[in-house]
Amino acid sequence: MPLNITSSGPELSAQVATLRDALGRYAKTWPGEDEVARSFAQFLDSAQTVFERIHLSGHFTASSWLVDRSGTRALLTHHRKLERWLQLGGHADGDRDLSRVALREAEEESGLSGLRVEPQMFDLDRHWIPERGDVPGHWHWDVRYVVHAEGGEDYVVSEESHDLAWRPIAEILADPASDESMLRMARKWVARGAR
């Protein structure tokens, strides 16, 4: 569901500057991905509409690496449109606070409450979305955040998913069919000590 986030002038500039600074910190945290962070920063500066679907060549999205209380399982969606097991997430729809977008999407797509999002970026992934109906093919500039399930873990499948499942992170790592970006997030999670 699109949010109508209206920011202009200094507030908009501050939000964009905050995101640009976060991309700089991401590049320092994950030095092997500095080129990726730089490309996200360039896209951020390319137009004011990059947070909206009307930016037809591509736009920002946000996703959640949603982990259970033990930190050993991630909640994945069998995505209805893409027909793959992926992390929860969706469009920014004008919201420049991408950690808020990731949290909102996790709540909406899982039905879980008591979620907590970590403010720092966890992963960046630019991926192609094929043409569908009257929407041309375009890029999703996806910023991912760690979200912790601190309440119950009984999810509700939304209309955006065929199914949801808590999947052991070790299983994701061992599955040769896992999406490459899912593998990268699983490796990062294990490397940081699952906290």
N, C-alpha and C positions, 0 to 999 in steps of 0.2 A: 504494500500500500504506500503510495508516494506521500512524502511529507512536504509541506509547503514551508520551507525554511527561507526566510527572507532576511538577508544580511546585505549591507551595502557599505560603501565608503571605508572608514577606518576599521570597523568590525570585520568586514570581509577580508581586508588586508591582513589583519591580525590572525585570523583563522588560517589563511594561506601561509603566512609566515610560520605559524606554529607547526603546520604540516611539513613545510620545507625543513624546519629544524629537526623534526622527528625523522625525516628521511636521512638527514646528515648523521644523526645518532645511530640509525639503523646501519648505515655504511660502515661506521666504526665498530659496531657490535659484530657484524658479519662482513669482514673485509673482503672475502671472496665474492661478495655481491655488490661491491661499490658501483660497478657499472650499471647494474639493475636499478639501484637507488638513484643514480644520476639520471637515468632515462625517465623514472617516475617524476623526478623534480622538473625535468624539461617539459614533460606532459602537463604537469601542474601549472606551469607558467605559460602554456601555449594558448589558453583561452579561458574566459570566465565561466564557460558553460560545461567544463569537464566533469562536473559533479551531477550533470543532468543527462537524461536519456536523449534529449534533443541534440546532443553532441554526437552525431550519427557515426563518426569514424571510431568512436570509443568513449568510454566514460569510467569514472571511479566506481568501484564496488568495494564492499568490505565483508570479510568472512571471519568465522570463529573456529579456532582449534579448541573445541569444547570438550573439556576433560572432566572425568568423575572425581570424587573426593580423594580417591587413592592415587590419582594421577597415572593410572595404568590403562585406562580405556578412553577412547574418544567417541563422541556421538557423531555418526555419519548419516547422511541422507542419500537414499537412492533417488537421485534427481529426476523428476518427471520429464523435463524437456531434454536433458543431456543424456539420460539413460546410463548414468554411472554413479558409483558410490563416491561421494565427495563431502567436504566440510559444509556446514550451514553458512549461508551468506546471501547477500543481495545488493541491490542498487542503492547508491547514496541518495538519489532523488533530491538533490539540492543541499543535503546536509554535509557540511565540511568537517564535522567531527566524526571521523571514520571509526573511532573506537565506539562511539555511541551507536553508529549504524551497525557495527558487528554485534553489539549486545542486543539491540532491537531485533535484528534478524534471528539471532539465536533464540530469543524468547518467542518470537512469532512462529518460527518454524518447528520448535520443539514443544511448545506449551509449558516449558519449565519456568519456574520462578526461583528466586533466590540465587540468581546468577551474578557473578562478579567478573568484570573485564579488567585485564591488566592494561594500563595506559600505553605502554610502549609497543611498537610494531614487532610482530613475531616473524612475519614472512611477507614477501612481495611476489606477485605472480601476474604476468601479463599473458592472457590467453584469448584465443580467437573463438568467437561465438558465431556459428554459421547463420546464414540467412534463414529467417522463419516468418512465413506469411509476408506482411508488408514491411517487416523490419529487416534492413539489409545486414549482411555480415559485418561484424565490428569487433573491436578489442575491449576486453574487460581489464582494467588496471586495478587488480584486486589487492587490497591491503588487509592482511590477516592479523588477528589478535588472539591471544590466549584468553579463553573464558572458562571460569571454574564453576561447576555445578556444586553449590554449597547447600542447597536445599534437597528436595527429593530428586530422584532420578527416573521417575515414571513419566516418560514423554508422551506426547500426543502427535500423531502423524497429521501434518497439514496438507492442504490441497496441492502444495508445490512438490510433494514427495510421493513416491510409490510406497516408501517405507523408511523407517529410521532404525538404527541399531547401534548399541554400545559395542564397539569393536576393540578388542585388546590391541594396544599399540604395537606390541611384539608381533601380532598377526599381520598388521599392516606392513611392517618392515619385511616380513617373511613372504608376503604374497607378491609373486612376480606380476600379477595383473593390477597391482595398486597404481593409481595415477602418480606420475613422477612428482608432482607438487605435494601430494599426500606423503610420499616417501620422504621428501625433503623436510616437511614439517615433523614427521615422526623422528627422523634422525636428529633434528634440532632439539626436540623435546627430550630425547634420551641424552643428548650431549650436555644439556643444561642441568641434568639431574632430576628431571620431572618434578619441579617445584613451582 
